[in-house]
Amino acid sequence: MAISKMLLFNINGQMNSLDATIFACGKTGVSQPDDTLSFFSDTSDFNTLKEENPFTNSLSKMETAISRAGGEIKEIEVEISPDTDKDALFKYVDDFSERITDLTNQRIAAAMRVDELKKECEQFEHFFGLGIDLDDILACTMIKVRFGRLPRESFEKLKMYDANSYVLFFPGGKDESYYWGVYFAPLDFANEIDRVFSGLYFERLRIPSAVGTPEEIVANLGKKREEAEREYEMLDRQVNKTRLEEKVKYLKVYSQLRQLSYYFSARRFAAKYNDKFILTGWIPARDEKKFRLALNSVDAIEYSIESAGSDTHHTPPIELRNPSLLKPFEFFVDMYGLPRYNEIDPTIFMAFTYTILFGIMFADLGQGICLAIIGWLMWKLKKMAIGKILIPCGISASVFGTVFGSVFGFEHILDPLYKAVLGLDEKPIEVMKPSMTSSILLASAGIGLVLIIAAMLLNIYSCIKRHDYENGLFGSNGIAGLVFYSSLVFGLIGQLSGAFLMTRLYVIPLIILPLVLVYLREPLGRLAAGEEKWQPESWGEYLLQNFFELFEMLLSYLSNTMSFLRVGAFVLVHSGMMMAVFTLAGLTSGIWYAVIIIVGNIIVMAMEALLVAIQVMRLEFYEMFSRYYKGDGRPYTPLNSMSKEKVFSERN
């Protein structure tokens, strides 16, 4: 339930040992290389390894060939080493790619030929019934022949041109919108006849030259099309056969190339000094022995491993280690941002508070059980991380639903249980009673008060742990802020209740003095850290700027505390929505009553699950997380031979 302790490693050796070193680091699966040059103040004698990846082109070729063959591009587990015969891999890629490209190009050509013949058939089919030999017609030199289609409306208008003996249209086929056919025009009148038919919206179709009647031509083309289809099927079988025969081999080669490319990309983290290299990075402390054993097998290198705290200028990557019960809540931590190495892991605090707050706001025994079951199914069937979070949230909702006495919106169904166990005539908390509303809202504010103070305590611990005295002692979420906030709240409660009065002896040391310390936190923090230059450059500018920051801080205390009223508001909303469902159901009877109750529960459960999840997450992020960690840590993504797409890298 903490952040893994990290160690810093430094490896140096001859350049010809760099690949073997990277392979050894990768095979352990625990090392995360870092930008080596950033660890040196003077880098004038060092060079980075800016090299073109020799595997990129072959990988691209292989992926293209596999895709064209209809195969699945995936990695399999293979063994590689710095001595892997790369030329043999490149040769196989070239040969395989050439074979697949040749076969698929032929297949594409055959498919195009099939499509062309199909289109030609469709063109000639439109002219069935003309009873003319197309070859003879197209050979005429004294007349122009125009094949095409004429809209049905225009075909009817041809009667208007009966006086013109040259305006003749011979229809063949027809459909719902057009007549397909041909018209002829003597050479001397061709332009005039074309204008007439153009005005009738005639669409000309240029058909390929052919011999015979349309029926004979289509029959001929059909035979050619069958031959082209057989050729396409034969080529398709050859492509599939090649893919199946080569599948094991090409996946192996592809996986080897991927891993070689992956390891080669890690070379950029190293720095070159003459004929030597230096490589720096991080490993979890628990894996030190495993890492040492791997490096001991590499010749011509030296290495050192030291505590991550030995380098104060670099932040180690973050690996959260939590038990399986809490691990799903790392999803929210990742969403907000990982903590720094010297901060605390918020997962356990979030898991506890998120589950409790969700349960209070969603409180319903029946709906909570349904939500837990849905979460379990989401995880089991779809492996959705959110599903594992819904399971404890549903259980928590069931527990608080029992406390509030709500089961699928039935508010008094558990009264016999309360009578048998507690001796009560009805449930102890009647949410919809007007007198209970203020109590629920005050209890929500009380929950907010406790959680905000808890977040402040976590911040104080975290700050002291990393020697941040300014924020730990004098910050708005440090000791001074905690004393001010808690004293002000409890003082107001005491004043309003008459338990005690906020006297001068109470206000000055517990409210005014902490507020002054927060106001002067920067110079006081520098003094506490022993810095010589503790004074601000301009006291006037500092005092004016911090006045507005102090005012903003006071507003944030108020708004953060009031934000928790939404916890009680959702308790009331749940009861109100279910009351509306029962009111609608009460207008009916019989089967419709049951239908409305069931559908209403489903709608309310879906809406509330979404809204409550978002609202609780908002409370976690803005009212608690922001108080005790910044979320700018970088993830631990080790160099690993099977990391594939998760390249450790670009995030460093």
Residue pairs with C-beta under 8 A, 6 or more apart in sequence:
1 321
1 322
1 323
1 326
1 345
1 347
1 348
2 321
2 344
2 345
3 318
3 319
3 320
3 321
3 339
3 341
3 343
3 344
3 345
4 284
4 285
4 286
4 318
4 319
4 320
4 321
4 636
5 284
5 285
5 286
5 308
6 282
6 283
6 284
6 285
6 308
6 316
6 317
6 319
6 341
6 636
7 282
7 283
7 284
7 285
7 288
7 305
7 306
7 307
7 308
8 280
8 281
8 282
8 305
8 306
8 307
8 308
8 310
8 311
8 314
8 316
9 31
9 280
9 281
9 282
9 283
9 291
9 303
9 304
9 305
10 39
10 278
10 279
10 280
10 303
10 304
10 305
11 21
11 278
11 279
11 280
11 295
11 301
11 302
11 303
12 276
12 277
12 278
12 279
12 301
12 302
12 303
13 21
13 276
13 277
13 298
13 300
13 301
13 302
14 275
14 276
14 277
14 300
14 301
15 272
15 275
15 276
15 277
16 300
17 277
17 298
17 299
17 300
17 301
18 267
18 270
18 277
18 279
19 82
19 263
19 267
20 82
20 298
20 299
21 277
21 279
21 295
21 298
21 301
22 263
22 266
22 267
22 279
22 639
23 80
23 81
23 82
23 263
24 294
24 295
24 297
24 298
25 31
25 33
25 266
25 279
25 281
25 291
25 294
25 295
25 639
26 262
26 263
26 266
26 639
26 640
26 641
27 294
27 641
28 283
28 287
28 290
28 291
28 294
29 638
29 639
29 640
29 641
29 642
30 283
30 284
30 287
30 290
30 291
30 638
31 281
31 282
31 283
31 291
31 638
31 639
32 281
32 282
32 283
32 317
32 636
32 637
32 638
32 639
32 648
32 652
33 266
33 269
33 270
33 279
33 280
33 281
33 639
33 648
33 652
34 269
34 280
34 281
34 282
34 314
34 652
35 269
35 280
35 652
36 46
36 269
36 270
36 271
36 278
36 279
36 280
37 43
37 46
37 48
37 271
38 314
39 280
39 311
39 314
40 46
40 271
43 271
45 273
46 271
46 272
46 273
46 278
47 271
47 272
47 273
48 268
48 271
48 272
49 267
49 268
49 270
49 271
49 272
49 277
50 268
51 264
51 267
51 268
53 261
53 264
53 265
54 86
54 264
55 86
55 257
55 260
55 261
55 264
56 261
58 89
58 90
58 93
58 257
59 254
59 257
59 258
59 261
61 93
61 94
61 97
62 93
62 96
62 97
62 250
62 253
62 254
62 257
63 73
63 254
64 97
65 93
65 96
65 97
65 100
65 101
65 250
66 72
66 73
66 250
66 254
67 73
68 100
68 101
68 104
69 100
69 104
69 239
69 240
69 242
69 243
70 239
70 240
70 243
71 243
71 247
71 250
73 254
74 251
75 251
75 254
75 255
75 258
75 259
75 642
75 644
76 251
76 252
76 255
77 255
77 642
78 252
78 255
78 256
78 259
80 256
80 259
80 260
80 641
84 256
84 260
86 260
89 253
89 256
89 257
89 260
92 249
92 250
92 253
93 253
93 257
96 246
96 250
96 253
99 242
100 239
100 242
100 243
103 235
103 238
103 239
103 242
104 239
106 235
107 232
107 235
107 236
107 239
110 228
110 231
110 232
110 235
111 232
113 228
113 231
114 225
114 228
114 229
114 232
117 221
117 224
117 225
117 228
118 225
120 207
120 208
120 221
121 218
121 221
121 222
121 225
123 205
123 207
123 208
124 207
124 210
124 214
124 217
124 218
124 221
125 173
125 214
125 218
126 149
126 172
126 173
126 180
126 205
127 134
127 147
127 172
127 173
127 180
127 181
127 182
127 214
128 172
128 173
128 214
128 215
128 218
129 171
129 172
129 173
130 170
130 172
130 181
130 182
130 213
130 214
131 213
132 182
132 213
133 211
133 212
133 213
134 207
134 209
134 210
134 211
134 212
134 213
134 214
134 217
135 209
135 210
135 211
135 212
137 145
137 182
138 145
138 209
142 186
142 187
143 184
143 185
143 186
143 187
144 184
144 185
144 186
144 187
144 190
144 193
144 194
145 182
145 184
146 182
146 183
146 184
146 185
146 194
146 197
146 202
146 204
147 181
147 182
147 204
147 205
147 206
147 207
148 180
148 181
148 182
148 202
148 203
148 204
148 205
149 178
149 179
149 180
149 181
149 202
149 203
149 205
150 169
150 171
150 178
150 179
150 181
150 197
150 200
150 201
150 202
150 203
151 177
151 178
151 179
151 200
151 201
152 174
152 177
152 178
152 179
154 200
154 201
154 202
155 169
155 171
155 179
157 200
158 167
158 169
158 200
161 167
161 196
164 196
166 185
166 186
166 189
166 192
166 193
167 183
167 193
167 196
167 197
168 183
168 184
169 179
169 181
169 182
169 183
169 197
170 181
170 182
170 183
171 179
171 180
171 181
172 180
172 181
172 182
172 214
173 180
174 180
183 193
183 197
183 202
185 192
185 193
185 194
210 217
210 220
211 217
212 220
258 644
259 641
259 642
262 641
262 643
262 644
262 647
263 639
263 641
265 647
265 649
266 639
266 648
269 279
269 280
269 281
269 652
270 277
270 278
270 279
271 277
271 278
271 279
281 639
282 308
282 316
282 317
282 636
283 291
283 305
283 638
284 319
284 636
288 305
291 305
292 305
295 301
295 303
308 316
308 341
315 340
315 341
315 633
315 634
316 341
317 341
317 633
317 634
317 635
317 636
317 637
317 652
318 338
318 339
318 340
318 341
318 633
318 634
318 635
318 636
319 635
319 636
320 330
320 333
320 338
320 345
320 347
321 345
322 329
322 330
322 345
322 347
322 348
325 351
325 392
326 347
326 348
326 351
327 347
328 385
328 388
328 389
329 347
329 350
329 351
329 354
329 389
330 347
331 385
331 386
331 389
332 350
332 354
332 389
332 617
332 620
333 339
333 345
333 346
333 347
333 350
334 635
336 620
336 621
336 625
336 631
337 630
337 631
337 632
337 633
338 631
338 632
338 633
338 634
338 635
339 345
339 346
339 629
339 630
339 631
339 633
340 466
340 629
340 630
340 632
340 633
341 633
342 462
342 465
342 466
343 462
343 465
343 466
343 628
343 629
343 630
343 633
344 458
344 461
344 462
344 465
344 628
344 629
346 458
346 625
346 628
346 629
349 454
349 458
349 624
350 620
350 624
350 625
351 392
353 451
353 620
353 624
354 389
354 393
354 616
354 617
354 620
355 392
355 393
355 396
356 396
357 447
357 567
357 616
357 619
358 393
358 396
358 397
358 612
358 613
358 616
359 368
359 393
359 395
359 396
359 397
359 398
359 399
359 400
360 400
360 447
360 567
360 570
360 571
361 566
361 567
361 570
361 571
361 574
361 608
361 612
361 615
361 616
362 368
362 371
362 393
362 397
362 400
362 570
362 574
362 608
362 609
362 612
363 397
363 400
363 401
363 403
363 404
363 406
363 571
363 574
364 397
364 398
364 401
364 404
364 406
364 407
364 408
364 409
364 574
364 578
364 605
365 398
365 401
365 402
365 406
365 407
365 408
365 414
366 401
366 406
366 407
366 408
366 601
367 397
367 401
367 408
367 601
367 604
367 605
367 608
368 394
368 395
368 396
368 397
368 398
368 399
368 400
368 401
369 394
369 398
370 394
370 605
371 390
371 393
371 394
371 397
371 605
371 609
372 390
372 391
372 392
372 393
372 394
372 395
372 398
373 394
374 387
374 390
374 394
375 386
375 387
375 388
375 389
375 390
375 391
375 393
375 394
376 387
376 391
377 387
378 384
378 386
378 387
378 390
379 385
379 387
379 388
379 391
380 387
390 609
393 613
401 407
402 414
403 428
403 429
404 427
404 429
404 431
404 571
405 411
405 412
405 413
405 414
405 415
405 418
405 426
405 427
405 429
405 430
406 431
406 574
406 575
406 578
407 413
407 414
408 597
408 601
409 578
409 579
409 581
409 582
409 597
409 600
409 601
409 604
411 427
411 430
411 431
411 432
411 575
411 578
412 426
412 427
414 427
415 425
415 426
415 427
418 424
418 425
418 426
418 427
418 428
419 425
422 428
429 436
430 436
431 440
431 571
431 572
431 574
431 575
432 572
432 575
432 576
432 579
437 572
440 568
440 571
440 572
441 565
441 568
441 569
443 568
444 564
444 565
444 566
444 567
444 568
444 569
444 571
445 561
445 562
445 564
445 565
445 568
447 564
447 567
448 560
448 561
448 562
448 563
448 564
448 565
448 567
448 623
449 489
449 561
449 564
451 564
451 623
451 624
452 485
452 560
452 561
452 623
452 624
452 627
453 482
453 485
453 486
454 624
455 477
455 623
455 624
455 625
455 627
455 628
456 477
456 478
456 481
456 482
456 485
456 627
456 628
457 482
458 627
458 628
459 471
459 472
459 475
459 477
459 478
459 627
459 628
459 629
460 472
460 477
460 478
460 479
460 482
462 472
462 628
462 629
463 469
463 471
463 472
463 473
463 475
463 478
464 472
467 529
469 525
469 528
469 529
470 521
470 522
470 524
470 525
470 526
470 528
470 529
471 477
471 478
471 521
471 525
472 478
472 479
473 479
473 480
473 517
473 524
473 525
473 528
474 480
474 517
474 518
474 520
474 521
474 524
474 525
474 528
475 481
475 518
475 521
476 518
476 553
476 556
477 627
477 628
478 518
478 521
480 514
480 515
480 517
480 518
480 521
481 514
481 518
481 553
483 510
483 514
484 510
484 511
484 514
484 515
484 518
485 557
487 506
487 510
487 511
487 514
488 511
488 557
489 561
491 502
491 506
491 507
491 510
491 511
492 502
493 499
494 500
494 501
494 502
495 501
495 502
500 506
502 511
515 550
517 524
518 550
518 553
519 546
519 547
519 550
520 546
522 536
522 542
522 546
523 534
523 535
523 536
526 533
526 534
527 534
536 542
560 622
560 623
563 618
563 619
563 622
563 623
564 619
564 623
566 615
566 619
567 619
570 608
570 611
570 612
570 615
573 608
574 604
574 608
577 604
577 607
577 608
578 600
578 601
578 604
580 600
581 596
581 597
581 600
581 601
581 604
582 597
582 600
584 596
584 600
585 592
585 593
585 596
585 597
585 600
586 593
588 596
625 631
634 651
634 652
635 651
637 643
637 646
637 647
637 648
637 649
637 651
638 648
639 648
640 646
640 648
